[in-house]
Amino acid sequence: MKHRIITISREFGSGGRTIGRETAKQLGIPCYDSELIQKTAQESGFEESYIINADESTSGGFIGSAFSTRAFGPTAEDYLWEAQRKVILELAEKGPCVIVGRCADSILREKADCLTVFIHADLKYRADRIVKVYGERQESPEQRIREKDKRRAAYHRFYTDMKWGYAKNYQICLDSGNLGINQCVNILKILY
Amino acid sequence: MKHRIITISREFGSGGRTIGRETAKQLGIPCYDSELIQKTAQESGFEESYIINADESTSGGFIGSAFSTRAFGPTAEDYLWEAQRKVILELAEKGPCVIVGRCADSILREKADCLTVFIHADLKYRADRIVKVYGERQESPEQRIREKDKRRAAYHRFYTDMKWGYAKNYQICLDSGNLGINQCVNILKILY
């Protein structure tokens, strides 16, 4: 089966974004990630810096928003979610691409011809990798991973009602720590 | 990375056993499934028919055993689990192979060089497939699937304390309904 769009969900530090970019590069199609944030910002009127802070994976406003009763209507996070959803649907209309994160798997589920991918790896591999890629921080790499994964999973669950990391929600799940990033790219290319 | 053994966990009707057999055939290595049951029977002194009834996926004694307090010591199911575990460890020692089901993924986790695989598919695909492969029954195919999956998941959880179908427990998870059985075989061959 041929797929026009690859959506990648990933654990923090698993190399999912690198796999997405490299797969897109080798297939000669665009990969949307920070570009997507910019486009969302432009179209929704949100400041880009706000969107970065309120992103699925950061310690911004999402958790507070998740516990809001919505008694005063949708939260700023809800508007952001809706703006991102529209951008993703437009990108999917525009042509073949890879989209990393932002619940694109769920948003495009019924709308596009997608290969839905989840990339994960064990804690040790990810801890070593985030120090290499993002450098040392005051928190331990393990703490940074736990915190970021927890927020990504909560965000995904809140806005999509799908369990993050549950195999049945994806067409393919790959352990990048064990299989290696290049092998993951090879497999996605074969399935595209 | 080269793998000597492929373990396949699978949802009922997903074609996991077929994928295992075909992969083994194309790789020129054995696939253990009913052979494994026979070998277990011979070595443990259990009657083969008893083992088939008490298998991970059937409506035999497992559920009753799961709720036993073990006040009178291990249940017959516990002895069977131990016998199967020994057989799987011996098979893994003997040489490269594919092992379908029976918690081989968990049993061999620390002991062998394994590619751990989970095969799943949506309910519609599996319902159609079990009628083709196993024929009509009095129960609807959907009922048969729900019942069998529930037992497999409960068995796996009880004896391994690992969540069945959770992506992080496997190196690769594949949606056979979407990707197709042949493509799943191709990917496993590449990763072996």
Interface residues (C-beta under 8 A of the other chain):
Chain A: M1 F118 H120 G165 Y166 A167 K168 Y170 Q171 I172 C173 L174 D175 N178 L179 G180 Q183 N186 I187 I190 L191
Chain B: M1 F118 H120 G165 Y166 A167 K168 Y170 Q171 I172 C173 L174 D175 N178 L179 G180 Q183 N186 I187 I190 L191
